[in-house]
Amino acid sequence: MISGFIGGCIGAWLGDGLELFLRATTLAIVVLWGSALIAWVTPTSALAGALRFFLRPLRLLGAPVDQWALVMACALRGLPMLRDQAQAVMDTAKLRLGQDMATMSLGGYARLSVDVITAILSAASRGAAETGRAMSMRGALTATGSSGRDGAGRVRLGWVDAGVSAATLLSIGGILACRFLL
């Protein structure tokens, strides 16, 4: 967020960057708020099935929809564990600090938040490694990470990928040309 703010300030100096930054920040807040609302009121198992359903048209383009849905299902199942881990880490920090937490400065809270986030990410990565190992043992994933059902090895880029990349680069070039020439 801070790097985005700095980028917005630099963009404001160059032109309409501040407005663009505010739009992007507002969009990010709305998307995060909406995602949190959906995750709060919907069971995680239903979300994975809904994602698979809504991404189904991308199969026509060769997108690995089943693998994406599997990854999202694993990530969504891990959220309650992550929440519990965060609560345990915060409780431990409160016990460790005791009465000092009430008189802590802003810098102290910043240092505490770094410690808490580091502990939570460590626990999350450990849980992800254990889940991946268990999935590999059950045959859900091969050693290369591709799905065991589809037997495909390495993915190679084709002419469709090159065409989409070229169209994207041409679009970006056109936007930049219109922006700086007009």
C-alpha positions in Angstrom: 0.0 0.0 0.0 2.9 2.4 0.8 4.6 1.6 -2.5 1.2 2.3 -4.2 1.0 5.6 -2.4 4.5 6.6 -3.5 3.7 5.5 -7.1 0.5 7.6 -6.9 2.5 10.6 -5.7 5.0 10.2 -8.6 2.1 9.8 -11.0 0.4 12.9 -9.7 3.5 14.8 -10.3 3.6 13.5 -13.9 -0.1 14.0 -14.6 -3.4 12.4 -13.6 -1.7 9.7 -11.5 -3.4 10.6 -8.2 -6.8 10.1 -9.6 -5.8 6.8 -11.1 -4.2 5.8 -7.7 -7.4 6.7 -5.9 -9.5 4.7 -8.3 -7.3 1.7 -8.0 -7.3 1.9 -4.2 -11.1 2.3 -4.1 -11.5 -0.7 -6.4 -9.1 -2.8 -4.3 -11.0 -1.9 -1.1 -14.3 -2.8 -2.7 -13.0 -6.1 -4.1 -11.5 -7.0 -0.7 -14.7 -6.0 1.2 -16.8 -8.0 -1.3 -14.6 -11.0 -1.0 -14.6 -10.9 2.8 -18.4 -10.6 2.7 -18.8 -13.6 0.4 -16.3 -15.7 2.4 -18.2 -14.7 5.6 -21.7 -15.8 4.5 -20.9 -18.7 2.2 -19.6 -22.2 3.1 -16.1 -22.7 1.7 -17.1 -26.0 0.0 -19.8 -24.1 -1.9 -17.3 -21.5 -3.0 -15.0 -24.0 -4.7 -17.9 -25.6 -6.6 -19.1 -22.2 -7.7 -15.7 -21.2 -8.9 -15.4 -24.3 -10.9 -18.9 -23.6 -12.4 -18.1 -20.0 -13.3 -14.7 -20.7 -14.8 -16.0 -23.6 -16.9 -16.1 -21.5 -20.1 -12.4 -21.0 -19.9 -11.9 -24.7 -20.6 -12.6 -23.8 -24.2 -9.4 -21.8 -24.2 -7.5 -24.6 -22.6 -7.4 -23.2 -19.1 -6.8 -25.7 -16.3 -10.1 -25.0 -14.5 -10.1 -28.2 -12.4 -6.6 -27.4 -11.1 -7.5 -23.8 -10.3 -10.6 -25.0 -8.4 -8.5 -27.5 -6.5 -6.1 -24.8 -5.5 -8.9 -22.5 -4.4 -10.6 -25.2 -2.4 -7.3 -25.9 -0.6 -6.8 -22.2 0.1 -10.3 -21.7 1.3 -10.1 -24.8 3.6 -7.0 -23.3 5.1 -8.6 -20.0 6.1 -10.1 -21.2 9.3 -6.8 -22.8 10.3 -5.0 -19.5 9.5 -7.6 -17.6 11.6 -7.1 -19.9 14.5 -3.3 -19.7 14.2 -3.5 -15.9 14.1 -5.6 -15.9 17.3 -3.2 -18.2 19.0 -0.2 -16.0 18.1 -2.0 -12.8 19.3 -3.0 -14.5 22.6 0.7 -15.6 23.0 1.8 -12.0 22.3 -0.7 -10.6 24.8 0.5 -13.1 27.5 4.1 -12.3 26.8 3.7 -8.5 26.9 1.1 -8.4 29.8 0.5 -4.9 31.0 3.1 -3.4 28.6 0.8 -3.8 25.7 -1.5 -1.0 27.0 1.4 1.5 27.1 3.0 0.4 23.9 3.9 3.1 21.3 3.0 3.1 17.7 6.5 1.8 16.8 6.0 -1.0 19.4 2.8 -2.0 17.7 4.6 -2.0 14.3 7.3 -4.3 15.7 4.7 -6.5 17.3 2.7 -6.7 14.0 5.9 -7.8 12.1 6.5 -10.5 14.7 2.8 -11.7 14.5 2.7 -11.7 10.7 6.0 -13.6 10.5 4.7 -16.3 12.9 1.4 -16.6 11.1 3.1 -16.8 7.7 5.5 -19.4 9.1 2.6 -21.5 10.3 0.7 -21.1 7.0 3.7 -22.2 4.9 4.2 -25.2 7.2 0.5 -26.1 6.8 0.7 -25.7 3.0 3.8 -27.9 2.8 2.0 -30.6 4.8 -1.1 -30.3 2.7 0.9 -30.6 -0.5 2.8 -33.6 0.8 -0.4 -35.3 1.8 -2.0 -34.6 -1.7 1.1 -36.0 -3.4 1.0 -39.1 -1.3 -2.7 -39.6 -2.2 -1.9 -39.1 -5.9 -3.8 -35.8 -6.3 -0.6 -34.1 -7.6 2.5 -35.5 -9.2 5.9 -34.4 -8.2 6.0 -31.7 -10.9 2.8 -30.2 -9.5 0.5 -31.1 -12.4 -2.7 -33.0 -11.8 -2.3 -36.7 -11.7 -5.4 -37.1 -13.8 -4.2 -35.4 -16.9 -0.7 -36.8 -17.3 0.6 -33.8 -19.1 4.1 -32.9 -18.4 5.6 -29.5 -19.1 3.3 -26.8 -20.6 4.6 -25.3 -23.8 3.5 -21.9 -25.1 1.7 -22.1 -28.5 0.7 -19.7 -31.2 -2.5 -18.7 -29.2 -0.3 -17.6 -26.3 2.0 -15.6 -28.7 -1.1 -14.0 -30.3 -2.6 -13.0 -27.0 0.8 -11.6 -25.8 1.2 -9.6 -29.0 -2.3 -8.2 -28.7 -1.6 -7.2 -25.1 1.6 -5.5 -26.0 0.0 -3.7 -28.9 -2.8 -2.5 -26.7 -0.4 -1.2 -24.1 1.6 0.5 -26.8 -1.5 2.1 -28.2 -2.6 3.3 -24.8 0.8 4.8 -24.2 1.0 6.4 -27.6 -2.5 8.0 -27.2 -1.6 9.2 -23.8 1.7 10.8 -24.7 0.9 12.0 -28.2 -2.5 13.5 -27.6 
